[in-house]
Amino acid sequence: MLVSASGQAAQNPFSDVPQDHWAYDAVDQLAADGVIEGYGDSTFRGDRSITRYEMSQMVAKAMAKNDLKAEDKALVDKLSAEFSQELASLGIRVTELERNADNFRFDGFFRIRYEHFGKENKIDDTTKAYIELYGHGRVNEHWSAESKHKLTLDMKKDAGAPGTIQTTNMYALGKYKNFTVKFGEFDTVDGYAYTHEDPMSGVQVEFGKKLKTRLSWGRIENPNNNFSAAGYGAITMRYPLTKKFNLYGGYHYFRAVDPGYKQIGDDNYGIANVGFDTLLGKNFRFVALYARSSAETKLNKNGYFLELDYKRMDLQNPGTYMIMLRNFRVNDATAISSRYEAYTHGNVQGTELGFCYAP
């Protein structure tokens, strides 16, 4: 025992990593970026030193993550070199353990929402609670099964009742080097959520390194916006002119639409839009979008969306907040299921001020 204790620390997986070792700062940064979770509370349990064995387990978890940003990848590579002998001693057993541990996981969020409409709108005020639960099942290196389940409780009408449960997403997700593909029913957001923010059933393919292109084909339906099931196809593109300035363009086509639902007179029509988003300094972001519809309608065929944001809210970062100032015109002809036409009966123009906070 005396002989083995006098060996190098790197050869003893149970020796402590000194408190002033650079690895602590590296792991702290990876925890802050969401790459690893430490002990579950983003700490290292007070002043207790971590053993090289424990550190190597954290490094192994980080190595198992995909799509790391460049800074995190560099930290993981540096840590894996430092603890290479401990990682080698863990070998296939821990590699398989980490892979299996991530085969199925859940995440999601809870929120309470109060809505006040005013007497002139003839819509009852509501207070609702939501839980959205996302499931991720790893099939192999490229494919996973994804799901989204939503539990809604009307706190005025459903007192003592179990509420309603909906499964709004159920799809296969394939990630390859040059493209990503989805099959099934999944959420999709187009045109900064002005054009479309709802589930669709079908297939969606994304590809391109700099010019990001997304092709969608299938069916969409939105009972909240009185939109019945219809054939849907779209192409959207996003191109970064600079690190802070992005161009956006898209075309959306609808086939066999029931004209009795929305305020349009065509069975088949299209919506084209162009826009951009840019960062203004450190804390401001500006978004602009113009939309044009080919539908036969009494509504305005032209729509637009302008937004100025201050700060950004991140649900994973308590205390963050965001202030939004918007001016827009949106109606049934210029949007499919816009985030900004809720409860407006498909025709609204005006200015909106919003505030979001993550407690």
Buried (B, 14 or more C-beta within 10 A) or exposed (E): EEEEEEEEEEEBBEBBBEEEBEBBEBBBBBBEBEBBEBEEEEEBEEEEBBBBBBBBBBBBBBBBBEEBEEEBBEBBEBBBEBBEBBBEBBEEEBBEBBEEEEEEEEEBEEEEEEEEEEEEEEEEEBBBBBBBBBBBBBEEEEBBBBBBBBBBBBBEEBEEEEBEEEEBBBBBBBBEEEEBBBBBBBBBEBBBBBBBBBBBBBBBBBBEEEEBBBBBBBBBBBEEBBBBBBBBBBBBBBBEEEEEEBBBBBBBBBEEBEBEBBBBEBEEBBBBBBBBBBBEEEEEBBBBBBBBBBBEBEBBBEBBBBBBBBBEBEEEEEEBBBBBBBEBBBBBBBBBBBBBBEEBEBBBEEEEEEEBEEE
